[in-house]
Amino acid sequence: MIHKKHFHRIKFINLSDNEDPEFQTKGSAGFDFRANLDRPIMLEPGQFKVIPTGLYFELPTNVELQVRPRSGLAAKHGVTVLNSPGTVDSDYRGEVGVILINHSQYAYKVLHGDRIAQGIFNEISGKAEVEFRKVIKLSETDRGDGGFGSTGEN
């Protein structure tokens, strides 16, 4: 079955003096989020902070914006997005902030304009309509309540 991709015009506001979001190459899955800072922010080892971007989006109801780590930042400095992937819902109109965490043993300085994460638009096809129904007991399965690692170590 061939899935038809839809073209979406994404409205945005850029209140930073950083360049507007764009895909760097034809094959890019995402665009860069850049830090919008009045002064540098120091991330000490193990510390996390919300880094403002100055970007605001109006997304179609069937599109989410995922905030994902940049591989180079993680590989070279041990800095990544804490809630990866973060989700920006279609009804959110506030500034997109990126929660960065420093997993390295060295302090990391975030400067204005630094590329800190990437944004990927994801079309939500066939979004399920859900109604929560509270019950006393759930049906039985072979797995049962087996959680993390319950199907093997590898």
N, C-alpha and C positions, 0 to 999 in steps of 0.2 A: 504494500500500500504506500503510495506517495503522499507525503504530508505537504500541503501547500503552506508556504511561509508568507506571512503578511508583512507589508511595509507599514511602519509606524512613524509618524512625525512626532517627535518627543519635544514638548515645550520645556524650556528651562530658563532660569535666571542665574546669572553669574555676577555676584556682588563682590567678587575678588578682582584683583588686577592681574590674575593669572589668565593664560589663554583659555578660550572656550574648549569644552570637551570635544574630542574628535578621535576617530580611529586612525592610528599612526600608519597602518598598512592595509591593503585590501584583505589580507588574511587575519587581521587582528580580531580576536573575539571580544575584546573590551577596550575601554578608553581609560586614561589615567585620571585619578583623583589627585589633586595637588593641595598641599597644605596652604591654608589662608591664615597667616599669622602676623601679629603686630611685632612680635619678638620671638626668637628661637625658643623651643620647648625642649628641655632635657628629659629623656627617658632613662631613668636609672635601671640597673638590672632588676628584672622581675616586676617593674612598674608598668602600669597601663594608664593611658589618658585618651580622652576624646579629642581628636584633632579636627578643627573646623575646615570646611572646603570652600565655603562661599557659594556653593551650588544648591539650587532648589529645582525640583522637577515636578511636572504634571504628567503623570503616566496614564495611559489608557487602562481601563478596568481589567483587561486581560494580560497586563504586562507588570512584571516586578523588576526592580533594579537590584542586582546582587552586588555586594561590596566584597571583593576578594583580595587576598594578599598579592603583592608583587613578588615574584620568585627571586629576583635579584636582591631585594631588600632582606628577604628571609635568609637566603643562602650566604650573603656577604656579611650581614650584620645581626642576624637572629631576631629581627624585628618583623612582626606579622600582625594580621588583623585578628583580634581576640575572638570575636563572634563570627567566625568564618564558615560559610559566607553569611554576611549580614544581609538582611532583606529590607528594601525600601518598598512599602506597599503603595498601591495606586492612589489611596486616599490621603497619604501623607503629603503635606505641603511645606514642612519645615526644612531647615538647612540640613544637608547630609553631613553627618559627622562620622569620622572613621576612628574606631577604637583600636589604637595601636598598643601592642605589648612588646616589651623588650625581653626576649628569652636568653640573651647573651649574658656574659659576665662583665661586660663593659657598658658604660653609659653611652647613649646614642642621642645626638642632637638633631632635632627636626627643624629645618629652616623653611621660611616662607618660599613657596613655589616648589618644594620637594615633591616628587611623585611618591605618594604614600600607599596607594592601593589602586585597584582597577575596578571599573564598573562594567557589569555585563547585564544586558537586557535579556530577560527570559520571558517568552510568551507562555502564558499559562493556558494550555489547551484543555478544553473539557473540564474546567474547574468544577469539582464535585460540590453538589449542594448537600449540606450536612445538617442533620438535626441530631442533637445529643439526646440520648435516651438512657436515663439512669436505671440500672438493674442491680439485683443482689448477687447474681452469679453469671460468669461468662462461659461460653462453650469450651469444651476440652479440645486440645490439640496434642500432637506428639511432642512438640517442643515445650509446651506448658509455659512456665515462668522462667525458663532458661534465658539468661541475659548475656551480658558481655562475655565473649569467649566460649559460649556454650556449645558452639558447633565445631570447636577445635582451635588449636593454637595458631594455625597458619591460614 
